[in-house]
Each structure stands twice: as C-alpha cells, then as structure tokens.
Amino acid sequence: MLTSDPVLSLEDVSISYGHVSAVTGVTLTLYAGETLALIGPNGAGKSTLLRGITNQTRKSNGKIRFGGRDISSTPPHRLTRAGIIHVPEGRQVVAPLTVRENLQLAARASRRCPRREIEASIDRVYDLFAPLARLRDTPSGLLSGGEQQMVAIGRALMARPVVLLLDEPSMGLAPVMVEVIYEFLGVHRDALGGTAILLAEQSRIALDVADRAAVLSCGQLGFVGPSSDLNESLLTTAYLGTSQELGIPESL
C-alpha cells in the first residue's frame, strides 16, 4: 500500500471533443518512484488522457494536481519546466538533427539540466541505450523506429523528469527494439531515481514492469490496482466493462 502523498493526481477528469466524450470521470494517483501502466485498446482514450495531463488537450471537467498544486490550467511549456515530461505516440524527434543534437536541444529547452552537466547527461543516456552511442552523429530522421524511440526517451531523460508520461513506446517496433525499451523500463528502472512513470500501452507487456495498473476502456476506468492482480480473465472483463460492473474501487 502506498502511503506517501501522490506526486500527480487526477480528480474526476473528463475530456470531450465537441459533443463526443473521450474520457469520463477519471480519478487516478501516481506516486514518486512507481510505474503505473495505463492499459487499454486502441481508441480507449489513453493518448487523450496523457495530453489532458499536460494541458495539450482542454479538459471539460476535473482537476489535476502536481505535488499538491492545481495545474489544471498551467500552460504545457511550464509543466515541462516543472518536470512533467511527455513522450508522445509517434516519437516526434527533430529529423534533421543528429542524435546528440536532439539530446542537447532537449536539455536546453527544458531548462532543467544545468549547462555544465549536459555532456554527462548525454553520456548517461548512451549508457542506458547503447545503440545511440554509435549513432550519435547520425541525423535522427535516418534512424529506425526503435532507434528513434530511444532518442525520444533519451530526450525526456535530458529534461530530468519528475513525472514521465510514455505513450505506447512499443507501437510499431520490431520485437528486438521492444525488448530494448522494456529493458530500460525494467532492468534500468533504478537509474531514474524517484521519477514516476505513467506508461500507456495497448498490450499487457507494460504489466511486466509496472507496480500498479489501470485499465481504460471507452474513456472510463475499469480497474485500478496492483499489476499482479490483473490476470487474463480480469483484463478481458475490464476491457469490456466498467469498475462498477467489476466491483472494484476506482482508485487504490
């Protein structure tokens, strides 16, 4: 049972696109040092919820708190500088820039990494993602999807995240690259210190590295609890039903 105050909390968050509801009444907490897997099928509202946390998408209801402070209306660039770092679906590296230049740019843009520590931070990213060391002078647009995902996560690490939001990091990657990404999330988890991770995925692969799991289906939570409690039968039911139908509390 987690007893410390959450670093990030969502309170009855709803998001709509016009008259279409994408996320409804989501209440969720994230604690320092934990990984929370946000599992759900395509179209469940996972990406919308992550964009709502960083205020890239307007919320229709609810509050979001970071370190106890209401950030529901805080501009995205200020959230980045505060330490909420979002790695969106599709990677979005700066294609003409080399791997090294992408990492340098992220450090300077976030203003969270002192200039004197940038080079050491880049070397730390190379230690975590060994393939990037040999690709450091390669334009990022020439990299494979898996290599670009490593760059995208590396850019996030250069910003020294307090909360790291990862949107489907395994999407479209070869199995060997998925293994590299999840080795980082599992084996090298301690390298992130107290960073809290909200990891959105369609598949149950995220459960292997998560402390807790939340299942999102049709914009509503169907399960929140220890990832070890989410067996195949419960996962199938959660995809199809709501927490009320399952008899499971909305948050633990």
Beta strands, then each sheet from edge to edge (+ up, - down):
strand 1: 8-17
strand 2: 20-30
strand 3: 35-39
strand 4: 61-66
strand 5: 69-70
strand 6: 84-87
strand 7: 163-167
strand 8: 196-201
strand 9: 212-217
strand 10: 220-226
sheet 1: 2+ 1- 4+ 5-
sheet 2: 6+ 7+ 8+ 3+ 9+ 10-
end
